[in-house]
Amino acid sequence: MVVTIVGPTAVGKTAVSLLLARELNGEIVSADSRQVYRGMDIGTAKIAPDEMAGIPHHLIDIRRPDEGISLGEYKKLADAAIDDVMARGRLPMLVGGTGQYVRAVVEGWQIPEVAPQPELRRALEAQAEREGKEAVFARLQALDPVSAQTIDYRNLRRVIRAIEVCIVTGRPFSALQTKQPPPWPIVQIGLTRPRERLYARADARIEAMFAAGWVDEVRELLARGYSPALPSFASLGYREVAAHLAGDYDLEEAKVRIRRATRNFIRRQYNWFRLTNPAIHWFDLEEVGPEDVLAWATGEIA
């Protein structure tokens, strides 16, 4: 049995997952594409070791900020972590807000193993700078119209990855993405709140991140030679804080931009979870508490 807990940023996944893990003999497998990076703690709302309450957490802090991790690599690591937790007689809990990570595991995506092509990526990124993201997306449409129907043209990293796989393999990316259902039963939990309440919580968390030293965290990353152009800096807010440190705009403008980007991100997360997976059982945390989620999950697992 695997339990998944999904939902948008700032909804309250950590508190619920800790309660369920404690009561159900669980271990948490992170499904957060930003918490994989070491040294990027405050801005990714990464749980601190003293907050884990002795509950093992997997797939956190497994990459340097200048190291990439593909979807295929993540899925292999997540599958292995889940199997390991099960082998020790405990309950694996896949928890996070990265919809693509969760779907890859839950649906058993068979992902092409194509190594990154740095020169091709740089060329496509340069094209996007010169001509706009639409120009790069047009290349994907020509190579693989099926993938182009499911990938948002604004998600440049995903567009480039699909083009990369098409060119290296000589086959459409969509033709290589097959599914093999995983061998374990899955209970899927979704956490939500009314949109305005969620935005308010996200705004409050952004303020708390700055109070906790987010600017200093980014300053330290830059001092260690990590560039804001790295994919890891696409994590919400990091490029805005870096731009503030570079003198591009003041701190209040950085906060405005981060709040706006966070709201857009929340809307995209809902699209990933609500529109693509009717098997998720949703709980509004303004109407029920974590104990209600626990009671439901316990009944499903029994």
CYANA upper distance limits for C-alpha pairs under 8 A (distance plus 0.5 A):
  1 MET  CA     91 LEU  CA      7.32
  1 MET  CA     92 PRO  CA      7.92
  1 MET  CA    184 TRP  CA      6.02
  1 MET  CA    185 PRO  CA      5.40
  1 MET  CA    186 ILE  CA      6.19
  1 MET  CA    187 VAL  CA      7.98
  1 MET  CA    301 ILE  CA      8.05
  2 VAL  CA     82 ILE  CA      8.31
  2 VAL  CA     91 LEU  CA      7.01
  2 VAL  CA     92 PRO  CA      5.78
  2 VAL  CA     93 MET  CA      6.39
  2 VAL  CA     94 LEU  CA      7.81
  2 VAL  CA    184 TRP  CA      7.24
  2 VAL  CA    185 PRO  CA      6.81
  2 VAL  CA    186 ILE  CA      5.28
  2 VAL  CA    187 VAL  CA      6.77
  3 VAL  CA     91 LEU  CA      8.13
  3 VAL  CA     92 PRO  CA      6.99
  3 VAL  CA     93 MET  CA      5.23
  3 VAL  CA     94 LEU  CA      6.70
  3 VAL  CA    186 ILE  CA      6.25
  3 VAL  CA    187 VAL  CA      5.28
  3 VAL  CA    188 GLN  CA      6.35
  3 VAL  CA    189 ILE  CA      7.91
  4 THR  CA     93 MET  CA      6.02
  4 THR  CA     94 LEU  CA      5.05
  4 THR  CA     95 VAL  CA      6.23
  4 THR  CA    102 VAL  CA      8.41
  4 THR  CA    186 ILE  CA      7.83
  4 THR  CA    187 VAL  CA      6.81
  4 THR  CA    188 GLN  CA      5.32
  4 THR  CA    189 ILE  CA      6.34
  5 ILE  CA     13 LYS  CA      7.46
  5 ILE  CA     17 SER  CA      7.60
  5 ILE  CA     93 MET  CA      7.75
  5 ILE  CA     94 LEU  CA      6.76
  5 ILE  CA     95 VAL  CA      5.27
  5 ILE  CA     96 GLY  CA      7.12
  5 ILE  CA    188 GLN  CA      6.86
  5 ILE  CA    189 ILE  CA      5.32
  5 ILE  CA    190 GLY  CA      6.27
  5 ILE  CA    191 LEU  CA      7.83
  6 VAL  CA     13 LYS  CA      7.61
  6 VAL  CA     95 VAL  CA      6.48
  6 VAL  CA     96 GLY  CA      5.89
  6 VAL  CA     97 GLY  CA      6.15
  6 VAL  CA     99 GLY  CA      8.40
  6 VAL  CA    188 GLN  CA      8.43
  6 VAL  CA    189 ILE  CA      6.83
  6 VAL  CA    190 GLY  CA      5.39
  6 VAL  CA    191 LEU  CA      6.78
  6 VAL  CA    273 PHE  CA      8.21
  7 GLY  CA     11 VAL  CA      7.13
  7 GLY  CA     13 LYS  CA      7.52
  7 GLY  CA     96 GLY  CA      7.60
  7 GLY  CA     97 GLY  CA      6.06
  7 GLY  CA    190 GLY  CA      5.99
  7 GLY  CA    191 LEU  CA      5.49
  7 GLY  CA    192 THR  CA      6.70
  7 GLY  CA    269 GLN  CA      7.75
  7 GLY  CA    270 TYR  CA      7.87
  7 GLY  CA    273 PHE  CA      7.90
  8 PRO  CA     97 GLY  CA      6.17
  8 PRO  CA    191 LEU  CA      8.19
  8 PRO  CA    192 THR  CA      7.70
  8 PRO  CA    266 ILE  CA      5.99
  8 PRO  CA    269 GLN  CA      6.18
  8 PRO  CA    270 TYR  CA      7.17
  9 THR  CA     97 GLY  CA      6.95
  9 THR  CA    202 ALA  CA      7.71
  9 THR  CA    266 ILE  CA      6.93
 10 ALA  CA    198 LEU  CA      7.33
 10 ALA  CA    201 ARG  CA      6.64
 10 ALA  CA    202 ALA  CA      5.83
 10 ALA  CA    205 ARG  CA      7.81
 11 VAL  CA    191 LEU  CA      7.21
 11 VAL  CA    192 THR  CA      6.62
 11 VAL  CA    193 ARG  CA      7.17
 11 VAL  CA    198 LEU  CA      6.82
 11 VAL  CA    201 ARG  CA      8.07
 11 VAL  CA    285 LEU  CA      8.36
 12 GLY  CA     16 VAL  CA      7.21
 12 GLY  CA    191 LEU  CA      8.06
 12 GLY  CA    285 LEU  CA      8.47
 13 LYS  CA     17 SER  CA      6.44
 13 LYS  CA     95 VAL  CA      7.92
 13 LYS  CA     96 GLY  CA      7.85
 13 LYS  CA    191 LEU  CA      7.54
 14 THR  CA     18 LEU  CA      6.60
 14 THR  CA     47 ILE  CA      8.40
 15 ALA  CA     19 LEU  CA      6.86
 15 ALA  CA    290 PRO  CA      8.05
 16 VAL  CA     20 LEU  CA      6.74
 16 VAL  CA    290 PRO  CA      5.78
 16 VAL  CA    293 VAL  CA      8.17
 17 SER  CA     21 ALA  CA      6.42
 17 SER  CA     28 ILE  CA      8.11
 17 SER  CA     93 MET  CA      8.29
 17 SER  CA     95 VAL  CA      7.69
 18 LEU  CA     22 ARG  CA      6.56
 18 LEU  CA     52 MET  CA      7.89
 18 LEU  CA     53 ALA  CA      8.37
 18 LEU  CA     55 ILE  CA      8.06
 19 LEU  CA     23 GLU  CA      6.70
 19 LEU  CA    290 PRO  CA      7.75
 19 LEU  CA    291 GLU  CA      8.43
 19 LEU  CA    294 LEU  CA      8.05
 20 LEU  CA     24 LEU  CA      6.17
 20 LEU  CA     26 GLY  CA      7.64
 20 LEU  CA    294 LEU  CA      6.35
 21 ALA  CA     25 ASN  CA      6.06
 21 ALA  CA     26 GLY  CA      4.50
 21 ALA  CA     27 GLU  CA      6.46
 21 ALA  CA     28 ILE  CA      7.71
 21 ALA  CA     55 ILE  CA      7.65
 21 ALA  CA     91 LEU  CA      8.23
 21 ALA  CA     93 MET  CA      7.97
 22 ARG  CA     26 GLY  CA      6.88
 22 ARG  CA     55 ILE  CA      7.66
 24 LEU  CA     91 LEU  CA      7.46
 24 LEU  CA    298 THR  CA      8.24
 25 ASN  CA     90 ARG  CA      6.15
 25 ASN  CA     91 LEU  CA      6.48
 26 GLY  CA     55 ILE  CA      8.05
 26 GLY  CA     90 ARG  CA      6.01
 26 GLY  CA     91 LEU  CA      4.76
 26 GLY  CA     92 PRO  CA      6.24
 26 GLY  CA     93 MET  CA      6.98
 27 GLU  CA     55 ILE  CA      6.55
 27 GLU  CA     56 PRO  CA      5.79
 27 GLU  CA     57 HIS  CA      6.71
 27 GLU  CA     58 HIS  CA      8.41
 27 GLU  CA     85 VAL  CA      7.46
 27 GLU  CA     90 ARG  CA      7.45
 27 GLU  CA     91 LEU  CA      6.66
 27 GLU  CA     92 PRO  CA      5.80
 27 GLU  CA     93 MET  CA      6.46
 28 ILE  CA     55 ILE  CA      7.94
 28 ILE  CA     56 PRO  CA      6.81
 28 ILE  CA     57 HIS  CA      5.27
 28 ILE  CA     58 HIS  CA      6.67
 28 ILE  CA     92 PRO  CA      6.69
 28 ILE  CA     93 MET  CA      5.32
 28 ILE  CA     94 LEU  CA      6.57
 28 ILE  CA     95 VAL  CA      7.08
 29 VAL  CA     57 HIS  CA      6.36
 29 VAL  CA     58 HIS  CA      5.20
 29 VAL  CA     59 LEU  CA      6.79
 29 VAL  CA     78 ALA  CA      7.42
 29 VAL  CA     81 ALA  CA      7.54
 29 VAL  CA     82 ILE  CA      7.83
 29 VAL  CA     92 PRO  CA      7.31
 29 VAL  CA     93 MET  CA      6.29
 29 VAL  CA     94 LEU  CA      5.29
 29 VAL  CA     95 VAL  CA      6.66
 30 SER  CA     35 GLN  CA      8.41
 30 SER  CA     57 HIS  CA      7.48
 30 SER  CA     58 HIS  CA      6.45
 30 SER  CA     59 LEU  CA      6.09
 30 SER  CA     60 ILE  CA      7.06
 30 SER  CA     94 LEU  CA      6.48
 30 SER  CA     95 VAL  CA      5.73
 30 SER  CA     96 GLY  CA      6.40
 31 ALA  CA     59 LEU  CA      8.38
 31 ALA  CA     94 LEU  CA      6.73
 31 ALA  CA     95 VAL  CA      5.90
 31 ALA  CA     96 GLY  CA      4.85
 31 ALA  CA     97 GLY  CA      7.08
 31 ALA  CA     98 THR  CA      6.42
 31 ALA  CA    101 TYR  CA      6.37
 31 ALA  CA    102 VAL  CA      6.77
 32 ASP  CA     36 VAL  CA      7.59
 32 ASP  CA     95 VAL  CA      8.24
 32 ASP  CA     96 GLY  CA      5.58
 32 ASP  CA     97 GLY  CA      6.38
 32 ASP  CA     98 THR  CA      5.73
 32 ASP  CA    101 TYR  CA      8.06
 33 SER  CA     98 THR  CA      6.65
 33 SER  CA    101 TYR  CA      8.11
 34 ARG  CA     40 MET  CA      8.43
 34 ARG  CA     44 THR  CA      6.83
 34 ARG  CA    232 SER  CA      7.39
 34 ARG  CA    235 SER  CA      6.50
 35 GLN  CA     40 MET  CA      7.71
 35 GLN  CA     41 ASP  CA      7.77
 35 GLN  CA     44 THR  CA      6.60
 35 GLN  CA     46 LYS  CA      6.63
 35 GLN  CA     60 ILE  CA      6.00
 35 GLN  CA     61 ASP  CA      6.92
 36 VAL  CA     59 LEU  CA      6.67
 36 VAL  CA     60 ILE  CA      5.14
 36 VAL  CA     61 ASP  CA      5.14
 36 VAL  CA     62 ILE  CA      5.74
 36 VAL  CA     63 ARG  CA      6.27
 37 TYR  CA     60 ILE  CA      7.69
 37 TYR  CA     61 ASP  CA      5.49
 37 TYR  CA     62 ILE  CA      6.75
 37 TYR  CA     63 ARG  CA      5.39
 37 TYR  CA     64 ARG  CA      5.95
 37 TYR  CA     65 PRO  CA      5.92
 37 TYR  CA    232 SER  CA      7.77
 38 ARG  CA     60 ILE  CA      8.44
 38 ARG  CA     61 ASP  CA      5.03
 38 ARG  CA     62 ILE  CA      7.30
 38 ARG  CA     63 ARG  CA      6.56
 38 ARG  CA     64 ARG  CA      5.91
 38 ARG  CA     65 PRO  CA      7.05
 39 GLY  CA     61 ASP  CA      8.41
 39 GLY  CA     64 ARG  CA      8.27
 39 GLY  CA     65 PRO  CA      8.09
 39 GLY  CA    217 GLU  CA      8.11
 39 GLY  CA    221 LEU  CA      7.85
 40 MET  CA     44 THR  CA      6.94
 40 MET  CA     65 PRO  CA      8.27
 40 MET  CA    217 GLU  CA      7.80
 40 MET  CA    218 VAL  CA      8.48
 41 ASP  CA     45 ALA  CA      6.69
 41 ASP  CA     46 LYS  CA      5.60
 41 ASP  CA     47 ILE  CA      8.44
 42 ILE  CA     46 LYS  CA      6.93
 42 ILE  CA    209 MET  CA      6.41
 42 ILE  CA    212 ALA  CA      7.72
 42 ILE  CA    213 GLY  CA      7.95
 42 ILE  CA    214 TRP  CA      6.28
 42 ILE  CA    217 GLU  CA      7.87
 43 GLY  CA    209 MET  CA      6.82
 43 GLY  CA    214 TRP  CA      6.72
 43 GLY  CA    235 SER  CA      8.34
 43 GLY  CA    236 LEU  CA      7.74
 43 GLY  CA    237 GLY  CA      7.45
 43 GLY  CA    238 TYR  CA      7.58
 44 THR  CA    235 SER  CA      7.64
 44 THR  CA    236 LEU  CA      7.97
 45 ALA  CA    209 MET  CA      8.38
 47 ILE  CA     51 GLU  CA      6.81
 47 ILE  CA     52 MET  CA      7.41
 48 ALA  CA     52 MET  CA      7.24
 49 PRO  CA     53 ALA  CA      8.45
 52 MET  CA     56 PRO  CA      7.86
 52 MET  CA     57 HIS  CA      8.22
 58 HIS  CA     81 ALA  CA      7.55
 59 LEU  CA     77 LEU  CA      8.06
 59 LEU  CA     78 ALA  CA      7.96
 63 ARG  CA     67 GLU  CA      6.33
 63 ARG  CA     68 GLY  CA      7.83
 63 ARG  CA     69 ILE  CA      8.22
 65 PRO  CA    226 TYR  CA      7.52
 65 PRO  CA    230 LEU  CA      8.03
 65 PRO  CA    232 SER  CA      6.08
 65 PRO  CA    233 PHE  CA      8.39
 66 ASP  CA    226 TYR  CA      7.19
 66 ASP  CA    230 LEU  CA      6.99
 66 ASP  CA    231 PRO  CA      8.42
 66 ASP  CA    232 SER  CA      7.63
 68 GLY  CA    231 PRO  CA      7.98
 68 GLY  CA    232 SER  CA      8.29
 69 ILE  CA     73 GLU  CA      6.64
 69 ILE  CA     74 TYR  CA      7.15
 70 SER  CA     74 TYR  CA      6.75
 71 LEU  CA     75 LYS  CA      6.67
 71 LEU  CA    101 TYR  CA      7.38
 71 LEU  CA    104 ALA  CA      8.43
 71 LEU  CA    111 ILE  CA      8.08
 72 GLY  CA     76 LYS  CA      6.82
 72 GLY  CA    110 GLN  CA      8.45
 72 GLY  CA    111 ILE  CA      5.87
 72 GLY  CA    112 PRO  CA      7.58
 72 GLY  CA    113 GLU  CA      7.15
 73 GLU  CA     77 LEU  CA      6.80
 74 TYR  CA     78 ALA  CA      6.52
 74 TYR  CA    101 TYR  CA      7.81
 75 LYS  CA     79 ASP  CA      6.45
 75 LYS  CA    101 TYR  CA      7.56
 75 LYS  CA    104 ALA  CA      7.04
 75 LYS  CA    105 VAL  CA      6.55
 76 LYS  CA     80 ALA  CA      6.66
 77 LEU  CA     81 ALA  CA      6.58
 78 ALA  CA     82 ILE  CA      6.59
 78 ALA  CA    105 VAL  CA      7.84
 79 ASP  CA     83 ASP  CA      6.69
 79 ASP  CA    105 VAL  CA      7.53
 80 ALA  CA     84 ASP  CA      6.60
 81 ALA  CA     85 VAL  CA      6.68
 82 ILE  CA     86 MET  CA      6.70
 82 ILE  CA     92 PRO  CA      6.03
 83 ASP  CA     87 ALA  CA      6.56
 84 ASP  CA     88 ARG  CA      7.02
 85 VAL  CA     89 GLY  CA      7.23
 85 VAL  CA     90 ARG  CA      6.04
 85 VAL  CA     91 LEU  CA      7.08
 85 VAL  CA     92 PRO  CA      6.28
 86 MET  CA     90 ARG  CA      5.83
 86 MET  CA     91 LEU  CA      6.70
 86 MET  CA     92 PRO  CA      7.06
 94 LEU  CA    102 VAL  CA      7.91
 96 GLY  CA    102 VAL  CA      8.17
 97 GLY  CA    269 GLN  CA      7.50
 98 THR  CA    102 VAL  CA      7.05
 98 THR  CA    269 GLN  CA      7.98
 99 GLY  CA    103 ARG  CA      6.56
 99 GLY  CA    269 GLN  CA      7.21
 99 GLY  CA    272 TRP  CA      6.08
 99 GLY  CA    273 PHE  CA      6.90
100 GLN  CA    104 ALA  CA      6.51
100 GLN  CA    272 TRP  CA      8.12
101 TYR  CA    105 VAL  CA      7.05
102 VAL  CA    106 VAL  CA      6.53
103 ARG  CA    107 GLU  CA      6.01
103 ARG  CA    108 GLY  CA      8.20
103 ARG  CA    109 TRP  CA      8.27
104 ALA  CA    108 GLY  CA      6.12
104 ALA  CA    109 TRP  CA      5.36
105 VAL  CA    109 TRP  CA      7.18
105 VAL  CA    182 PRO  CA      7.98
106 VAL  CA    181 PRO  CA      7.90
106 VAL  CA    182 PRO  CA      7.30
106 VAL  CA    186 ILE  CA      8.05
107 GLU  CA    179 LYS  CA      6.96
107 GLU  CA    180 GLN  CA      7.53
107 GLU  CA    181 PRO  CA      6.05
107 GLU  CA    182 PRO  CA      7.43
108 GLY  CA    179 LYS  CA      5.67
108 GLY  CA    180 GLN  CA      5.29
108 GLY  CA    181 PRO  CA      5.24
108 GLY  CA    182 PRO  CA      5.86
109 TRP  CA    177 GLN  CA      7.10
109 TRP  CA    178 THR  CA      6.41
109 TRP  CA    179 LYS  CA      4.92
109 TRP  CA    180 GLN  CA      6.83
109 TRP  CA    181 PRO  CA      8.40
110 GLN  CA    176 LEU  CA      8.26
110 GLN  CA    177 GLN  CA      6.23
110 GLN  CA    178 THR  CA      5.67
110 GLN  CA    179 LYS  CA      5.95
110 GLN  CA    180 GLN  CA      7.31
111 ILE  CA    176 LEU  CA      7.58
111 ILE  CA    177 GLN  CA      6.11
111 ILE  CA    178 THR  CA      7.83
112 PRO  CA    165 VAL  CA      8.07
112 PRO  CA    176 LEU  CA      6.70
112 PRO  CA    177 GLN  CA      7.41
114 VAL  CA    165 VAL  CA      6.78
114 VAL  CA    168 VAL  CA      7.84
114 VAL  CA    169 THR  CA      8.45
116 PRO  CA    164 GLU  CA      8.16
117 GLN  CA    121 ARG  CA      6.64
117 GLN  CA    164 GLU  CA      7.54
118 PRO  CA    122 ARG  CA      6.63
119 GLU  CA    123 ALA  CA      6.70
120 LEU  CA    124 LEU  CA      6.70
120 LEU  CA    164 GLU  CA      7.81
121 ARG  CA    125 GLU  CA      6.53
121 ARG  CA    160 ILE  CA      7.17
121 ARG  CA    164 GLU  CA      8.19
122 ARG  CA    126 ALA  CA      6.53
123 ALA  CA    127 GLN  CA      6.71
124 LEU  CA    128 ALA  CA      6.73
124 LEU  CA    136 VAL  CA      7.09
124 LEU  CA    160 ILE  CA      7.41
125 GLU  CA    129 GLU  CA      6.82
126 ALA  CA    130 ARG  CA      6.75
127 GLN  CA    131 GLU  CA      6.25
127 GLN  CA    132 GLY  CA      7.59
127 GLN  CA    133 LYS  CA      8.47
127 GLN  CA    135 ALA  CA      7.88
127 GLN  CA    136 VAL  CA      7.32
128 ALA  CA    132 GLY  CA      4.87
128 ALA  CA    133 LYS  CA      5.23
128 ALA  CA    134 GLU  CA      8.08
128 ALA  CA    135 ALA  CA      7.13
128 ALA  CA    136 VAL  CA      6.58
129 GLU  CA    133 LYS  CA      8.08
131 GLU  CA    135 ALA  CA      6.48
132 GLY  CA    136 VAL  CA      7.86
133 LYS  CA    137 PHE  CA      6.70
133 LYS  CA    153 TYR  CA      7.17
133 LYS  CA    154 ARG  CA      6.96
133 LYS  CA    156 LEU  CA      7.19
134 GLU  CA    138 ALA  CA      6.60
134 GLU  CA    153 TYR  CA      7.01
134 GLU  CA    154 ARG  CA      8.42
135 ALA  CA    139 ARG  CA      7.34
136 VAL  CA    140 LEU  CA      7.32
136 VAL  CA    159 VAL  CA      8.05
136 VAL  CA    160 ILE  CA      8.14
137 PHE  CA    141 GLN  CA      6.78
137 PHE  CA    148 ALA  CA      8.01
137 PHE  CA    153 TYR  CA      6.14
137 PHE  CA    159 VAL  CA      6.90
138 ALA  CA    142 ALA  CA      6.80
139 ARG  CA    143 LEU  CA      6.74
139 ARG  CA    163 ILE  CA      7.97
140 LEU  CA    144 ASP  CA      6.11
140 LEU  CA    145 PRO  CA      7.44
140 LEU  CA    147 SER  CA      8.19
140 LEU  CA    148 ALA  CA      6.68
140 LEU  CA    159 VAL  CA      7.34
140 LEU  CA    162 ALA  CA      7.70
140 LEU  CA    163 ILE  CA      6.18
141 GLN  CA    145 PRO  CA      5.04
141 GLN  CA    146 VAL  CA      8.39
141 GLN  CA    147 SER  CA      8.21
141 GLN  CA    148 ALA  CA      5.83
143 LEU  CA    163 ILE  CA      7.75
143 LEU  CA    166 CYS  CA      7.39
143 LEU  CA    172 PRO  CA      7.13
144 ASP  CA    148 ALA  CA      6.88
144 ASP  CA    166 CYS  CA      8.09
144 ASP  CA    172 PRO  CA      5.72
144 ASP  CA    173 PHE  CA      7.24
144 ASP  CA    174 SER  CA      7.59
145 PRO  CA    149 GLN  CA      6.95
146 VAL  CA    150 THR  CA      7.62
146 VAL  CA    174 SER  CA      6.81
147 SER  CA    151 ILE  CA      6.66
147 SER  CA    162 ALA  CA      8.09
147 SER  CA    173 PHE  CA      7.27
147 SER  CA    174 SER  CA      5.93
148 ALA  CA    152 ASP  CA      8.13
148 ALA  CA    153 TYR  CA      8.33
151 ILE  CA    155 ASN  CA      7.83
151 ILE  CA    158 ARG  CA      7.61
151 ILE  CA    159 VAL  CA      7.30
152 ASP  CA    159 VAL  CA      8.27
153 TYR  CA    159 VAL  CA      7.17
155 ASN  CA    159 VAL  CA      6.83
156 LEU  CA    160 ILE  CA      6.50
157 ARG  CA    161 ARG  CA      6.62
158 ARG  CA    162 ALA  CA      6.69
159 VAL  CA    163 ILE  CA      6.82
160 ILE  CA    164 GLU  CA      6.49
161 ARG  CA    165 VAL  CA      6.77
162 ALA  CA    166 CYS  CA      6.76
162 ALA  CA    173 PHE  CA      6.18
163 ILE  CA    167 ILE  CA      6.67
163 ILE  CA    173 PHE  CA      8.04
164 GLU  CA    168 VAL  CA      6.61
165 VAL  CA    169 THR  CA      6.38
165 VAL  CA    170 GLY  CA      8.31
165 VAL  CA    171 ARG  CA      8.24
165 VAL  CA    172 PRO  CA      8.11
165 VAL  CA    173 PHE  CA      6.38
166 CYS  CA    170 GLY  CA      5.87
166 CYS  CA    171 ARG  CA      5.69
166 CYS  CA    172 PRO  CA      5.54
166 CYS  CA    173 PHE  CA      5.87
167 ILE  CA    171 ARG  CA      7.87
171 ARG  CA    175 ALA  CA      7.48
171 ARG  CA    176 LEU  CA      7.99
172 PRO  CA    176 LEU  CA      7.35
173 PHE  CA    177 GLN  CA      7.12
187 VAL  CA    280 ILE  CA      8.42
187 VAL  CA    297 ALA  CA      8.11
187 VAL  CA    300 GLU  CA      7.71
187 VAL  CA    301 ILE  CA      8.12
188 GLN  CA    279 ALA  CA      7.18
188 GLN  CA    280 ILE  CA      5.32
188 GLN  CA    281 HIS  CA      6.64
189 ILE  CA    280 ILE  CA      5.91
189 ILE  CA    281 HIS  CA      5.48
189 ILE  CA    282 TRP  CA      6.50
189 ILE  CA    283 PHE  CA      8.09
190 GLY  CA    280 ILE  CA      6.31
190 GLY  CA    281 HIS  CA      6.20
190 GLY  CA    282 TRP  CA      4.89
190 GLY  CA    283 PHE  CA      6.64
191 LEU  CA    282 TRP  CA      6.19
191 LEU  CA    283 PHE  CA      5.54
191 LEU  CA    284 ASP  CA      6.58
191 LEU  CA    285 LEU  CA      7.21
192 THR  CA    282 TRP  CA      7.46
192 THR  CA    283 PHE  CA      6.57
192 THR  CA    284 ASP  CA      5.29
192 THR  CA    285 LEU  CA      6.67
193 ARG  CA    197 ARG  CA      7.00
193 ARG  CA    198 LEU  CA      6.33
193 ARG  CA    284 ASP  CA      5.56
193 ARG  CA    285 LEU  CA      6.21
193 ARG  CA    286 GLU  CA      6.40
194 PRO  CA    198 LEU  CA      6.66
194 PRO  CA    284 ASP  CA      8.19
194 PRO  CA    286 GLU  CA      8.11
195 ARG  CA    199 TYR  CA      6.68
196 GLU  CA    200 ALA  CA      6.73
197 ARG  CA    201 ARG  CA      6.79
198 LEU  CA    202 ALA  CA      6.67
199 TYR  CA    203 ASP  CA      6.62
199 TYR  CA    263 ARG  CA      7.10
200 ALA  CA    204 ALA  CA      6.70
201 ARG  CA    205 ARG  CA      6.65
202 ALA  CA    206 ILE  CA      6.73
202 ALA  CA    259 ARG  CA      8.21
202 ALA  CA    262 THR  CA      7.96
203 ASP  CA    207 GLU  CA      6.97
203 ASP  CA    259 ARG  CA      6.78
204 ALA  CA    208 ALA  CA      6.75
205 ARG  CA    209 MET  CA      6.60
206 ILE  CA    210 PHE  CA      6.98
206 ILE  CA    255 LYS  CA      8.24
206 ILE  CA    258 ILE  CA      8.48
206 ILE  CA    259 ARG  CA      8.04
207 GLU  CA    211 ALA  CA      6.76
208 ALA  CA    212 ALA  CA      6.56
209 MET  CA    213 GLY  CA      7.06
209 MET  CA    214 TRP  CA      6.11
210 PHE  CA    214 TRP  CA      5.33
210 PHE  CA    215 VAL  CA      7.03
213 GLY  CA    217 GLU  CA      6.79
214 TRP  CA    218 VAL  CA      6.85
215 VAL  CA    219 ARG  CA      6.61
215 VAL  CA    241 VAL  CA      6.88
215 VAL  CA    245 LEU  CA      8.45
216 ASP  CA    220 GLU  CA      6.58
217 GLU  CA    221 LEU  CA      6.90
218 VAL  CA    222 LEU  CA      6.74
218 VAL  CA    238 TYR  CA      7.36
218 VAL  CA    241 VAL  CA      7.39
218 VAL  CA    242 ALA  CA      7.00
219 ARG  CA    223 ALA  CA      6.62
219 ARG  CA    242 ALA  CA      7.91
219 ARG  CA    245 LEU  CA      7.87
220 GLU  CA    224 ARG  CA      6.73
221 LEU  CA    225 GLY  CA      7.22
221 LEU  CA    226 TYR  CA      6.19
222 LEU  CA    226 TYR  CA      5.59
222 LEU  CA    227 SER  CA      6.91
222 LEU  CA    228 PRO  CA      8.20
222 LEU  CA    242 ALA  CA      8.41
226 TYR  CA    230 LEU  CA      7.88
227 SER  CA    233 PHE  CA      8.40
228 PRO  CA    233 PHE  CA      5.96
228 PRO  CA    238 TYR  CA      8.11
228 PRO  CA    239 ARG  CA      6.29
228 PRO  CA    242 ALA  CA      7.20
229 ALA  CA    233 PHE  CA      7.14
230 LEU  CA    234 ALA  CA      7.88
231 PRO  CA    235 SER  CA      8.42
233 PHE  CA    238 TYR  CA      5.84
233 PHE  CA    239 ARG  CA      6.28
234 ALA  CA    238 TYR  CA      7.26
234 ALA  CA    239 ARG  CA      7.19
235 SER  CA    239 ARG  CA      8.37
236 LEU  CA    258 ILE  CA      7.41
236 LEU  CA    261 ALA  CA      7.61
236 LEU  CA    262 THR  CA      7.26
237 GLY  CA    241 VAL  CA      6.62
237 GLY  CA    258 ILE  CA      5.73
237 GLY  CA    261 ALA  CA      8.35
238 TYR  CA    242 ALA  CA      6.60
239 ARG  CA    243 ALA  CA      6.49
240 GLU  CA    244 HIS  CA      6.72
240 GLU  CA    254 ALA  CA      5.98
240 GLU  CA    257 ARG  CA      7.61
240 GLU  CA    258 ILE  CA      7.36
241 VAL  CA    245 LEU  CA      6.79
241 VAL  CA    251 LEU  CA      8.27
241 VAL  CA    254 ALA  CA      6.75
242 ALA  CA    246 ALA  CA      6.71
243 ALA  CA    247 GLY  CA      6.89
243 ALA  CA    248 ASP  CA      5.86
243 ALA  CA    249 TYR  CA      7.40
243 ALA  CA    254 ALA  CA      8.45
244 HIS  CA    248 ASP  CA      5.97
244 HIS  CA    249 TYR  CA      5.64
244 HIS  CA    250 ASP  CA      6.21
244 HIS  CA    251 LEU  CA      6.66
244 HIS  CA    254 ALA  CA      6.87
249 TYR  CA    253 GLU  CA      6.66
249 TYR  CA    254 ALA  CA      7.34
250 ASP  CA    254 ALA  CA      6.93
251 LEU  CA    255 LYS  CA      6.79
252 GLU  CA    256 VAL  CA      6.79
253 GLU  CA    257 ARG  CA      6.74
254 ALA  CA    258 ILE  CA      6.65
255 LYS  CA    259 ARG  CA      6.56
256 VAL  CA    260 ARG  CA      6.75
257 ARG  CA    261 ALA  CA      6.62
258 ILE  CA    262 THR  CA      6.45
259 ARG  CA    263 ARG  CA      6.81
260 ARG  CA    264 ASN  CA      6.90
261 ALA  CA    265 PHE  CA      6.61
262 THR  CA    266 ILE  CA      6.67
263 ARG  CA    267 ARG  CA      6.90
264 ASN  CA    268 ARG  CA      6.91
265 PHE  CA    269 GLN  CA      6.68
266 ILE  CA    270 TYR  CA      6.86
267 ARG  CA    271 ASN  CA      6.98
268 ARG  CA    272 TRP  CA      6.91
269 GLN  CA    273 PHE  CA      6.85
270 TYR  CA    274 ARG  CA      6.01
270 TYR  CA    275 LEU  CA      8.01
271 ASN  CA    275 LEU  CA      5.83
271 ASN  CA    276 THR  CA      7.86
272 TRP  CA    276 THR  CA      6.38
273 PHE  CA    277 ASN  CA      6.39
273 PHE  CA    280 ILE  CA      8.42
274 ARG  CA    278 PRO  CA      7.40
274 ARG  CA    280 ILE  CA      8.44
283 PHE  CA    287 GLU  CA      8.45
283 PHE  CA    288 VAL  CA      7.53
283 PHE  CA    293 VAL  CA      7.69
284 ASP  CA    288 VAL  CA      6.75
285 LEU  CA    289 GLY  CA      6.35
285 LEU  CA    290 PRO  CA      8.09
288 VAL  CA    292 ASP  CA      6.62
288 VAL  CA    293 VAL  CA      8.23
289 GLY  CA    293 VAL  CA      7.35
290 PRO  CA    294 LEU  CA      6.73
291 GLU  CA    295 ALA  CA      6.67
292 ASP  CA    296 TRP  CA      6.81
293 VAL  CA    297 ALA  CA      6.64
294 LEU  CA    298 THR  CA      6.48
295 ALA  CA    299 GLY  CA      6.87
296 TRP  CA    300 GLU  CA      6.88
297 ALA  CA    301 ILE  CA      6.60
298 THR  CA    302 ALA  CA      6.54
